[in-house]
Amino acid sequence: MLGSIKLLLFLSVTYLAKASEDDVLDLTDADFESVISQHDTALVMFYAPWCGHCKRLKPEYAVAAGILKNDDPPVALAKVDCTEGGKSLCEKYSVSGYPTLKIFRKGELSQEYNGPRESNGIVKHMKAQVGPSSKELLTVANFEDFLKKDEVVVVGFFEKESDLKGDFLKVADKLREEITFGHSSAKDVLEKAGYKNNVVLYRPKRLQNKFEESSVEYKGEEDSLKAFIKANYHGLVGIRQKDNMRDFTDPLVVAYFDVDYVKNAKGTNYWRNRVLKVAKEVDEVSFAISDKDDFTHELNDYGIDFAKKDKPVVAGRDADGNKFVMSTEFSIEALLAFSKDLLAGKLEPFIKSEPVPESQGAVKVAVGKNFKELVTDSERDALVEFYAPWCGHCQKLTPIWDELGEKLKDEEVDIVKIDATANDWPKSLYDVSGFPTIYWKPKDSSRRPVRYNGGRAVEDFLKYVSEQATNELKGWDRKGNVKKDEL
């Protein structure tokens, strides 16, 4: 009897697992747009079959799909294989690592998914995505309480229906995870705020200062509302954290110290105000402050092993991503000079690098100090692997990479590898978010490197290189077939 019960339970679990797998939409380049446009909210996983993280996520993703498809309102979960039928989609949506998850609303890309990777967490996170993205402020008390939030808020004031209101709600949907939105059409609220058909960004009290306005009114064209919010959200000097790092574009100067608005808001603003004074004068640079303990790894990448507690340490990047460290003690004058010299190209860049190899083999070894010479300015095609020594997938790839190098050693193509944990490289050209990451660098320097998303057998690489090579290979035709010796 017990054995029969166990068998029934096993069959039930197996059936449920299969059913939940069927609940995930399997989409390709051919049907993606037509299917996704049918769903108000959808979560899409872009994956590669060989990816270990993808394999671990799939069963959790499938269980979540089974739950969310019956939710009210329902949320669709889909997957796209970047190595087969979804190659064009993955390129279109800039997929640079696996798995990558993105949220779509009514067929349009809304935002990156940065939530949990287990079924319960996925369900909870996506359920939150289907609620209102902007809170309706019905009374003056609602409005005043909303402005008391300890964060930047964006409020839309609409006396009547308008294109601006439609655009505001659309942008709120796209930015709902990053920014808090509110809106009102109540007469008392509009009179209190002094606006009728406007969008206003309000800074919290802790970030208000004498160098910039505490609120900023949107006055541009409707299609640039999102750009307006993004441009003004962090103000002259943003609070740069791990979850918003991508908001800060190069050239960038960051002051690292004990940033703590909970226990020491006054002390934090003491240093931030000094950075603000410089930022007011040098508007060509993005400025930010970061907590030194949260960014220990980044400081180590700048060659800074220890940040003193009494004054900030400063580092930055120019428009090309080159790194620089302010060697003098922090002061307003020193920060101003450093920022201007960074813009003018007067500073010596800091390059994290292993020693340059004395000789090279069939697989060339790039390091921080020779990457430009060996890859960027080589005037040769190159297939470049960015790896980490501890990465299991990288270790499995090593013998394949070595074999590929041997096969192509007499061709006009370089097979290159670089330890991405110990060296710098041009990050603006090579976005590396996981290991191994492989890029094709064309001989023509006017063309940008392209991420490789194909298979990882020697034959896969040979076929790809044969197709992409500037000059046809001597040993293989354009289809990757071995050329026969002519009699």
VMD Tcl script that draws the C-alpha trace (Angstrom):
set ca {
  {0.00 0.00 0.00}
  {2.80 2.41 0.99}
  {4.57 1.62 -2.28}
  {1.43 2.46 -4.26}
  {1.07 5.81 -2.47}
  {4.71 6.66 -3.21}
  {4.19 5.76 -6.85}
  {1.10 7.96 -7.09}
  {2.94 10.85 -5.46}
  {5.85 10.40 -7.86}
  {3.55 10.37 -10.88}
  {1.71 13.47 -9.60}
  {4.95 15.40 -9.10}
  {6.22 14.33 -12.51}
  {2.97 15.42 -14.16}
  {3.00 18.79 -12.40}
  {6.62 19.36 -13.38}
  {5.85 18.60 -17.02}
  {2.73 20.75 -16.92}
  {4.65 23.71 -15.51}
  {7.34 23.34 -18.19}
  {4.59 23.57 -20.79}
  {3.46 26.82 -19.17}
  {6.66 28.58 -20.31}
  {6.25 30.02 -23.80}
  {9.09 28.85 -26.07}
  {9.61 31.72 -28.51}
  {11.86 32.44 -31.50}
  {12.69 35.30 -33.85}
  {9.71 34.26 -35.99}
  {6.91 34.44 -33.41}
  {8.23 36.56 -30.52}
  {6.59 39.90 -31.36}
  {3.20 38.44 -32.28}
  {2.99 36.32 -29.10}
  {4.43 38.79 -26.57}
  {2.16 41.60 -27.80}
  {-0.83 39.52 -26.69}
  {0.19 39.76 -23.01}
  {-0.12 42.85 -20.80}
  {2.86 41.74 -18.73}
  {5.46 39.12 -19.62}
  {8.79 37.98 -18.22}
  {11.26 36.67 -20.82}
  {14.33 34.56 -20.08}
  {17.09 34.75 -22.70}
  {19.29 31.68 -22.26}
  {21.84 29.26 -23.73}
  {21.29 25.49 -23.37}
  {24.85 24.90 -22.12}
  {24.62 27.58 -19.40}
  {24.74 26.09 -15.88}
  {22.91 29.05 -14.30}
  {20.16 28.67 -16.91}
  {19.77 24.97 -16.13}
  {19.37 25.75 -12.42}
  {16.85 28.51 -13.09}
  {14.64 26.58 -15.53}
  {12.70 24.41 -13.02}
  {12.10 27.39 -10.71}
  {11.03 29.47 -13.70}
  {8.66 26.73 -14.84}
  {6.95 26.45 -11.44}
  {6.50 30.24 -11.34}
  {5.00 30.15 -14.85}
  {2.38 27.64 -13.74}
  {1.33 29.88 -10.85}
  {1.41 33.23 -12.63}
  {-0.54 32.14 -15.70}
  {-3.64 31.78 -13.48}
  {-3.04 34.95 -11.47}
  {-5.41 37.89 -11.74}
  {-4.23 39.60 -13.88}
  {-2.08 36.85 -15.42}
  {1.65 37.20 -16.14}
  {3.18 35.24 -19.02}
  {6.64 33.67 -18.69}
  {8.60 32.96 -21.87}
  {12.06 31.78 -22.89}
  {14.28 32.47 -25.91}
  {17.24 30.30 -26.94}
  {19.99 32.73 -27.95}
  {22.03 30.00 -29.68}
  {19.31 28.81 -32.05}
  {16.00 30.37 -33.05}
  {16.41 33.55 -31.01}
  {19.80 34.87 -32.16}
  {18.42 38.08 -33.67}
  {16.26 38.78 -30.61}
  {19.20 38.40 -28.26}
  {21.21 40.82 -30.35}
  {18.30 43.28 -30.57}
  {17.84 43.33 -26.80}
  {21.61 43.47 -26.04}
  {21.78 40.16 -24.20}
  {25.37 39.90 -22.92}
  {25.14 37.07 -20.40}
  {23.01 34.06 -19.50}
  {20.40 33.92 -18.22}
  {19.18 37.48 -18.89}
  {15.61 38.27 -17.83}
  {13.59 41.21 -19.12}
  {10.06 42.44 -18.47}
  {7.78 43.31 -21.41}
  {4.51 45.22 -21.28}
  {2.05 44.94 -24.19}
  {4.83 43.78 -26.48}
  {7.34 46.53 -25.60}
  {10.48 46.14 -23.51}
  {9.79 47.73 -20.13}
  {12.84 47.03 -17.97}
  {15.47 44.60 -16.83}
  {14.37 41.97 -14.30}
  {16.57 42.29 -11.21}
  {14.51 40.18 -8.83}
  {14.94 36.75 -7.18}
  {15.78 33.60 -9.15}
  {13.67 31.09 -7.22}
  {10.02 30.32 -7.89}
  {8.41 32.00 -4.87}
  {10.55 35.10 -5.33}
  {9.76 35.29 -9.06}
  {6.03 35.01 -8.34}
  {6.13 37.70 -5.64}
  {8.26 40.05 -7.74}
  {6.13 39.72 -10.86}
  {2.86 40.09 -8.94}
  {4.15 43.48 -7.84}
  {4.67 44.38 -11.48}
  {0.99 44.31 -12.34}
  {-0.20 46.84 -9.77}
  {-0.43 50.61 -10.46}
  {2.99 52.03 -11.34}
  {1.96 55.49 -10.12}
  {0.05 56.23 -6.93}
  {-3.00 58.45 -7.33}
  {-2.86 61.38 -4.88}
  {-6.50 62.19 -4.13}
  {-6.05 64.77 -1.36}
  {-3.60 67.47 -0.27}
  {-2.69 65.27 2.70}
  {-1.84 62.43 0.30}
  {0.36 64.81 -1.71}
  {2.18 66.21 1.32}
  {2.80 62.75 2.76}
  {4.11 61.62 -0.62}
  {6.69 64.42 -0.63}
  {7.90 63.33 2.83}
  {9.34 60.10 1.40}
  {13.06 59.71 1.97}
  {13.68 59.32 -1.76}
  {13.35 61.16 -5.05}
  {9.74 61.15 -6.28}
  {8.19 62.18 -9.60}
  {4.68 63.64 -9.58}
  {2.39 64.29 -12.52}
  {-0.24 67.02 -12.25}
  {-3.05 66.72 -14.81}
  {-6.09 68.99 -14.85}
  {-7.51 66.88 -17.67}
  {-6.58 63.98 -19.93}
  {-3.59 64.80 -22.15}
  {-0.78 63.29 -24.19}
  {1.56 64.21 -21.35}
  {-0.47 62.15 -18.89}
  {-0.39 59.14 -21.22}
  {3.36 59.49 -21.65}
  {3.82 59.91 -17.88}
  {1.98 56.66 -17.09}
  {3.92 54.83 -19.79}
  {7.25 56.03 -18.39}
  {6.10 55.14 -14.87}
  {5.54 51.57 -16.06}
  {9.03 51.39 -17.49}
  {10.76 52.85 -14.42}
  {8.52 51.50 -11.66}
  {11.30 49.45 -10.01}
  {13.72 52.37 -9.91}
  {11.62 55.45 -9.19}
  {8.53 56.29 -7.12}
  {5.73 57.93 -9.11}
  {2.56 59.71 -8.07}
  {-0.08 61.66 -9.97}
  {-3.14 63.77 -9.26}
  {-6.04 65.47 -10.99}
  {-7.62 66.69 -7.73}
  {-8.28 70.46 -7.84}
  {-7.04 71.04 -4.28}
  {-3.78 69.21 -4.97}
  {-3.15 71.11 -8.20}
  {-3.78 74.43 -6.43}
  {-1.47 73.46 -3.57}
  {1.32 72.39 -5.93}
  {0.80 75.27 -8.34}
  {0.70 73.10 -11.45}
  {-2.02 72.12 -13.97}
  {-0.40 69.99 -16.66}
  {3.14 69.36 -15.51}
  {5.55 66.70 -14.30}
  {7.83 67.60 -11.41}
  {10.76 65.77 -9.82}
  {11.13 66.38 -6.08}
  {14.31 65.70 -4.09}
  {14.01 64.40 -0.49}
  {15.00 66.71 2.33}
  {18.26 64.88 3.04}
  {19.52 65.58 -0.50}
  {18.45 69.21 -0.76}
  {21.31 71.70 -1.01}
  {22.21 75.26 -2.04}
  {23.80 74.20 -5.32}
  {20.65 72.95 -7.09}
  {16.87 73.31 -6.91}
  {14.94 70.97 -4.61}
  {12.40 70.36 -7.39}
  {12.72 70.35 -11.16}
  {9.84 70.91 -13.60}
  {9.71 69.06 -16.89}
  {9.52 71.51 -19.79}
  {10.67 69.44 -22.74}
  {9.00 67.46 -25.47}
  {6.80 64.54 -24.45}
  {9.04 61.87 -25.99}
  {11.94 62.96 -23.77}
  {10.18 62.64 -20.39}
  {12.11 59.49 -19.54}
  {15.37 61.21 -20.46}
  {14.43 64.19 -18.27}
  {13.82 61.96 -15.26}
  {17.03 60.00 -15.82}
  {19.06 63.19 -16.25}
  {17.78 64.83 -13.08}
  {17.17 61.88 -10.77}
  {20.61 61.82 -9.14}
  {21.19 65.57 -9.24}
  {24.65 67.09 -9.51}
  {26.16 64.45 -7.21}
  {24.40 61.11 -7.04}
  {24.45 58.48 -4.30}
  {26.07 55.71 -6.28}
  {25.22 52.20 -5.08}
  {25.67 48.72 -6.48}
  {22.13 48.57 -7.83}
  {22.32 51.89 -9.71}
  {25.90 51.88 -11.01}
  {24.76 51.82 -14.64}
  {23.02 55.19 -14.16}
  {26.38 56.94 -13.95}
  {28.06 57.39 -17.31}
  {31.65 58.25 -18.12}
  {33.43 60.59 -17.70}
  {32.80 59.95 -14.01}
  {34.45 61.08 -10.76}
  {33.57 59.31 -7.51}
  {34.41 60.24 -3.91}
  {34.58 57.16 -1.66}
  {34.02 57.54 2.10}
  {31.64 56.49 4.89}
  {28.32 57.25 3.19}
  {25.58 56.72 5.79}
  {22.33 58.66 5.61}
  {20.80 56.63 8.44}
  {23.34 57.14 11.22}
  {25.33 60.11 9.95}
  {23.40 62.18 7.41}
  {25.11 65.40 8.51}
  {28.60 63.96 8.12}
  {27.72 62.41 4.77}
  {26.42 65.72 3.43}
  {29.50 67.53 4.76}
  {31.61 65.76 2.14}
  {28.89 65.59 -0.51}
  {28.49 69.38 -0.38}
  {32.19 69.78 -1.19}
  {31.83 67.51 -4.18}
  {28.70 69.46 -5.17}
  {30.69 72.69 -5.27}
  {33.07 71.18 -7.81}
  {30.27 69.51 -9.78}
  {28.60 72.91 -10.17}
  {31.73 74.17 -11.95}
  {32.54 71.09 -14.08}
  {29.31 70.07 -15.78}
  {31.04 67.90 -18.40}
  {31.70 65.24 -15.74}
  {29.27 62.99 -13.84}
  {29.92 63.15 -10.08}
  {28.92 60.71 -7.36}
  {29.67 59.56 -3.84}
  {29.94 55.90 -2.87}
  {30.35 54.07 0.40}
  {33.94 52.85 0.56}
  {33.02 49.60 2.33}
  {30.41 48.71 -0.32}
  {32.93 49.36 -3.09}
  {36.05 47.72 -1.68}
  {36.40 45.56 -4.78}
  {36.15 48.59 -7.08}
  {38.73 50.47 -5.02}
  {41.03 47.45 -5.31}
  {40.61 47.69 -9.09}
  {42.00 51.21 -8.81}
  {44.97 49.90 -6.82}
  {43.58 51.28 -3.55}
  {43.83 48.64 -0.82}
  {42.70 50.81 2.06}
  {40.61 53.99 2.20}
  {41.32 56.22 5.19}
  {38.32 57.13 7.29}
  {38.99 60.84 7.82}
  {38.76 62.06 4.21}
  {37.34 60.71 0.93}
  {39.53 59.07 -1.67}
  {38.78 59.95 -5.27}
  {38.95 57.96 -8.48}
  {37.40 58.34 -11.89}
  {37.12 57.29 -15.51}
  {37.33 59.31 -18.71}
  {34.99 58.97 -21.69}
  {37.00 55.99 -22.99}
  {36.80 54.13 -19.68}
  {40.43 54.74 -18.70}
  {40.87 54.78 -14.91}
  {42.51 57.50 -12.81}
  {43.23 57.98 -9.11}
  {43.59 61.32 -7.32}
  {46.92 60.97 -5.51}
  {46.66 64.17 -3.45}
  {44.69 64.53 -0.21}
  {41.05 65.43 -0.65}
  {40.15 69.11 -0.86}
  {37.83 71.17 -3.04}
  {40.82 72.59 -4.90}
  {42.41 69.17 -5.45}
  {39.12 67.67 -6.67}
  {38.56 70.56 -9.07}
  {42.06 70.22 -10.53}
  {41.73 66.42 -10.82}
  {38.38 66.69 -12.62}
  {39.63 69.29 -15.10}
  {42.85 67.36 -15.78}
  {40.85 64.16 -16.35}
  {38.77 65.95 -18.99}
  {41.85 67.48 -20.61}
  {43.66 64.14 -20.84}
  {46.54 65.34 -18.65}
  {46.46 62.39 -16.21}
  {48.35 59.12 -16.37}
  {45.79 56.27 -16.44}
  {45.92 53.46 -13.92}
  {45.99 50.06 -15.60}
  {45.37 46.89 -13.63}
  {47.58 44.31 -15.26}
  {49.49 41.09 -14.86}
  {53.06 41.12 -16.22}
  {53.30 41.20 -20.01}
  {54.23 37.67 -21.23}
  {57.81 37.38 -22.49}
  {56.63 35.22 -25.40}
  {53.35 34.17 -27.01}
  {52.09 30.76 -28.12}
  {49.31 29.63 -30.45}
  {46.82 31.17 -28.01}
  {47.96 34.72 -27.29}
  {47.74 35.95 -23.70}
  {46.45 39.49 -23.27}
  {46.95 41.50 -20.08}
  {46.01 45.04 -19.14}
  {49.25 46.57 -20.39}
  {49.32 44.86 -23.80}
  {45.59 44.62 -24.67}
  {45.67 47.73 -26.84}
  {48.70 46.53 -28.78}
  {47.70 42.86 -28.98}
  {43.99 43.29 -29.71}
  {42.66 46.82 -30.21}
  {45.40 48.14 -32.52}
  {46.65 44.83 -33.93}
  {45.10 45.33 -37.38}
  {44.20 41.63 -37.27}
  {40.98 39.71 -36.68}
  {40.79 38.22 -33.19}
  {38.54 35.90 -31.17}
  {38.95 36.94 -27.53}
  {37.99 34.93 -24.45}
  {37.48 36.76 -21.15}
  {37.79 34.19 -18.37}
  {38.15 33.74 -14.63}
  {40.61 31.16 -13.22}
  {37.98 29.77 -10.82}
  {35.28 29.39 -13.51}
  {34.42 25.74 -14.22}
  {33.07 26.49 -17.70}
  {36.29 28.35 -18.51}
  {38.37 25.37 -17.38}
  {36.35 23.07 -19.66}
  {36.90 25.49 -22.53}
  {40.72 25.64 -22.07}
  {41.67 22.50 -24.08}
  {39.20 23.49 -26.81}
  {40.65 27.00 -26.95}
  {44.20 25.59 -27.11}
  {43.21 23.26 -29.96}
  {41.57 26.14 -31.81}
  {44.72 28.21 -31.41}
  {46.86 25.43 -32.84}
  {44.58 24.96 -35.84}
  {44.56 28.67 -36.66}
  {48.15 29.59 -35.75}
  {49.10 30.09 -39.42}
  {45.97 32.09 -40.27}
  {45.43 35.85 -40.19}
  {43.33 35.48 -37.03}
  {44.48 35.69 -33.41}
  {43.01 33.44 -30.74}
  {43.34 35.39 -27.49}
  {42.54 34.92 -23.82}
  {42.61 37.37 -20.91}
  {42.10 36.82 -17.19}
  {39.30 39.31 -16.58}
  {39.77 39.15 -12.80}
  {43.37 40.40 -12.91}
  {43.48 42.79 -15.85}
  {41.80 45.85 -17.32}
  {40.42 46.07 -20.85}
  {38.25 48.60 -22.79}
  {34.94 47.95 -21.03}
  {33.08 50.33 -23.31}
  {33.78 47.90 -26.17}
  {33.66 44.59 -24.33}
  {30.80 44.18 -21.86}
  {31.70 41.20 -19.68}
  {29.08 40.14 -17.12}
  {29.87 36.42 -16.83}
  {32.53 33.88 -17.65}
  {33.59 32.87 -20.14}
  {32.59 35.75 -22.41}
  {33.84 35.62 -25.99}
  {34.06 38.47 -28.51}
  {34.93 38.66 -32.19}
  {37.16 41.70 -32.87}
  {37.25 42.55 -36.61}
  {40.45 43.69 -38.32}
  {38.68 46.90 -39.36}
  {39.01 49.14 -36.30}
  {35.93 51.15 -37.34}
  {33.74 48.12 -36.58}
  {32.83 47.34 -32.98}
  {33.58 43.93 -31.44}
  {30.66 41.48 -31.53}
  {29.74 39.06 -28.77}
  {29.96 35.38 -29.74}
  {26.87 33.37 -28.76}
  {27.44 30.11 -30.63}
  {28.38 26.60 -29.60}
  {31.60 25.78 -27.79}
  {33.01 22.89 -29.77}
  {36.14 23.42 -31.90}
  {34.02 22.92 -35.01}
  {31.60 25.65 -33.91}
  {34.41 28.15 -33.44}
  {36.06 27.18 -36.75}
  {32.82 27.65 -38.65}
  {32.24 31.04 -37.02}
  {35.78 32.29 -37.68}
  {35.60 31.04 -41.28}
  {32.44 33.06 -41.85}
  {33.61 36.22 -40.05}
  {37.27 36.44 -41.09}
  {38.14 39.55 -43.09}
  {40.21 37.45 -45.49}
  {39.15 33.89 -46.29}
  {41.14 31.37 -44.28}
  {43.84 29.37 -46.03}
  {42.71 26.06 -44.54}
  {38.90 26.46 -44.49}
  {36.28 27.85 -46.85}
  {33.64 30.35 -45.82}
  {31.34 27.56 -44.62}
  {33.98 26.11 -42.35}
  {34.80 23.15 -44.56}
  {38.43 22.02 -44.78}
  {39.93 22.96 -48.12}
  {41.28 20.10 -50.18}
  {44.84 20.41 -51.45}
  {44.87 21.09 -55.15}
  {46.74 18.56 -57.32}
}
mol new
graphics top color blue
foreach p $ca { graphics top sphere $p radius 0.5 }
foreach p [lrange $ca 0 end-1] q [lrange $ca 1 end] { graphics top cylinder $p $q radius 0.2 }
display resetview
